[in-house]
């Protein structure tokens, strides 16, 4: 049996702008709360529950560290900025307030 792993493309937003990012297995499991094998089985057995997993992930707040890379491959005229989530943690409001002081 294949080993399922996540590769999600999503839009993240803060109060200044939005950015499209890629998210891989460990962080995606944290975001969705399910392993890739589980969500694959859910997709095959219960499409409503499958959609609900993604709906529940919307508008959650996280502190993310992004890996940003300039990609000028494939003969592109303009280089593209590629972002992927390197690390992600739920917002700890007490810690964030301490950082502001």
N, C-alpha and C positions, 0 to 999 in steps of 0.2 A: 504494500500500500504506500502511496506517496506521502511524504511528510509535508503537510500544509503549513505555509508561513504567510504572514501578512506583507503586503506592500500597498499601502493606501496613499492616494493623492487627495489632499484636502485643502480647504482654504481656512487659514487662521486669521483672526481679526483682533486688533487691539484698538485703543482710542485714537490712534494716529493713522493707521492704514490696514490693508489686508495683504496677505501674501499666500501664494500657493506653495505648499510644501509636500514632500514625500515623508511617509512615516513607515518604519519597518517593524518587524515582528514584536519586539519586547514592548515598545511604547504603544503600539496598536493594541496589544493585549491589555495594557493598562487602561487605555482609552475606552475600549469596548467591553472590558470585563469578561472576555471569553477567549479561549484559545482558538486558533485558526481551524483546527480539526472540528471543534464544537460548532463553530459558525457555519462551516461547510455542511455538516450534517443537518443543521437547522435550515439552511437554504434549501436542501433537498426535501425536507419533511414538513416544514411549516413556514411558508413565505411571509405570513403576517408577523410572526415572532421574529423572523430574520430582519424584516424592515424595522421593527420596533427597537432592535439592538442599536441600529444606526441612528434612529430618531432620538433615543435616550442619550446619545453621545453629543448631541447638538447643544451649543451655548454653555458648555462647561468651561470653567476657568482653570488654566494651568500656567505654570511658569515653565517656559520652554527654552532650551539651549539649542540653537540651530547651527548646523554645519552649512556654510555658504560657499559655493564654488562658482567660478566664472567658467562657462563652457563655450569654447569657440570652435567646437568640432563640426564635422559634417559640412565643411565649406560654407558655414553660415556667414552672412554679411555682417550681422551684428551678434556679438557674443550674448549668450543667455545666462542669467543668474539662476543657479539651481540651489534650492534650499531643502535640507532634510532635517528632521527632528533627531537630535543627538541624545537629548535627555529631556524628560518631562516629569514634573511633579505637580500635584494639586496645590493650589494657592494656600499657603499658610498665612492667614491675615495678620496674626501677631508678629510673625517674622518680617512680613512686608512693612508693617508699621515701624518696627525697630530699625529697618534699613532706611526709612525716610527721616528718622530723627538724627 
